[in-house]
Amino acid sequence: MSEERLPTRSENFSEWYNQLVIKADLADYAPVRGCMVVKPYGWALWENITSWLDREFKATGHVNAAFPTLIPMSFFEKEREHVEGFSPQLAVVTHGGGEKLEEPLVVRPTSEAIIGYMYAKWIKSWRDLPVLIVQWGSVLRWELRTRLFLRTAEFYWHEGHTAHATAEEARQEMFSILDIYEHFCHEQAALPVIKGRKSESEKFAGAQITTSIEAMMQDKRALQSGTSHYFGQNFAKAFEIQYLDKDNRLQFCETTSWAISSRIIGAIIMAHGDDQGLVLPPRLAPHQSVIVPIYKTDAEKGTVMETAQRISTQLRAAGVRVKTDDRDNVSSGFKFNDWEMRGVPVRIEIGPKDVAAGAVTLARRDRPGRAGKRSVPQAGLAQAVADELADIQASLFSRALDFQRANTHQPRDYEDFRRIVEDGWADAWWCGEAACEASIKEDTKATTRCIPLDQPGGEGRCIKCGKPAHERAIFARAY
Ligand SMILES: [Zn+2]
C-alpha cells in the first residue's frame, strides 16, 4: 500500500475515487484496456452483496442456472431495438481452433437472446409458467475508458430472466424485483435510492418499460444502481416463446429481465467514503471489526495477544466478522491508517493499559478521530460491538438520506433548474417528450434519471417547454 495521501474529495472527486479503489485493495487494472481485476478484498465485498440477493431471489421462487458466454450473431438480429442498442458495444469472435467460423459469435453483453432461444424450446404449456431463472456471471460490453467498478468492459452481475402467462404478472415481477433492489440498497448498502420508470430514451434496448433505482453520490451525480425491465411480448415474438393456454390456444409469453452489477460497489464507495478512504456499511463489510494489538516489549505482547485472541473468539462466536491484525513489520499507526483506508466499520485497539483496565478501545470508522473513540469493558464486548455496528449502519443511511434530500430541489423556473443541476438533483414537472429531454441534456448535461413511482399527483407545466405535464421527473448529471 502506498503511503502517499489520498486526494481529498473536494480537491478532485474523480481522482479520490480512482486512487481509493487501488489503495483500499479492492481492484486493479487489467492488461486489457477496459478490463479490471477484482482483488480478494473487493471480491469478499461482492460476495456479501451477491449472497444477500441470492437468498432473497430464492426465497421468492427464483432458481439459478448458467447459459453460455458465446451467442450466435444472428440471435442478436432477431430483436431490432436490441441489436441497435448493443451493436456498438459487441465483442465478436470470428475464429475458433484456428479456423474462420461460419457464423461469428458474440461474447454476451447481456443474455436475453440466448435465454429467449432456450425458453422457446422449454416452454410449451401454461403449466410450464412462470419460469423464474437467475444467471450469475459476467458480461462484456466494449469499453475503452476504464473506471474500476463504474465503467469496465467486463463486469459482474446477476441477470434475472422470467417468462409469464400474463402482462399483469410480468409487470408485477418487474416491480417486486425493484422492491428487492430497494431493500438491498436501504438495508444492506445504506444507500437511499429513488425508484422510478425510465424515459423512452433512457430505457433498455428492447424493453417496453424499464424501471431503475437511482442513488446520489457525494459529488451529487446520480448512479443507476439497478434496473428491472418489462419486455411485453417483444422478445417472446422475436424468439417464438409460446405456450398453449388452458383453452389450448397458442399464446406469446410476457417476459422480464433485471440486474444489479458490480457497479454497485462504485456506488457504495462514492456514497459513503471520506477523505481517509473507504467507509463500508457493516452489513456488507468483509471485516466488520479489526483488532489491532498494541505493544512494545515481548512481555506486553504476550498479555495483549492473549486478550486479542480471547476477544476475537468471543466476537466470532457472536457472529461478528472479525480480523486480528497481527503483522509485526508495521506500526500500529500504519495499521490504523490501513484499516481506515479499507473502511472497516469498527477498530478494536488493545494495549497494555486496556488489558490492565479489563477494557478495549473501540474506534468507529464513520466518525474519524477522537470523536469516534471510547473505552468499553471486555465483559459484554460482543454486544457492545454488535450495537455499534447497528448504529453505524443506521447512521450511514440517515447521513446519505439527509444528503440526498438536501441536494434535491424543485426548480421555480428553467433558469433555476440550470443552476440546480450544476450541483444537485432537480425534481421537476416534465412533459415526457423526447425532444424536450434532448434539449435539456444538450443544454445542461443533465438527463432524466427516472420518473419516480411515487408521484405527488396533480398537474404542472414542463420545466423546459412549458407544456402541460402530469408527472415529475428527477434530472441530474449521471455516471
Ligand atoms: Zn417539455
Residues whose N, C-alpha, C, O or C-beta is under 5 A from the ligand:
A	BS01	ZN	C431 C436 C462 K464 C465 G466
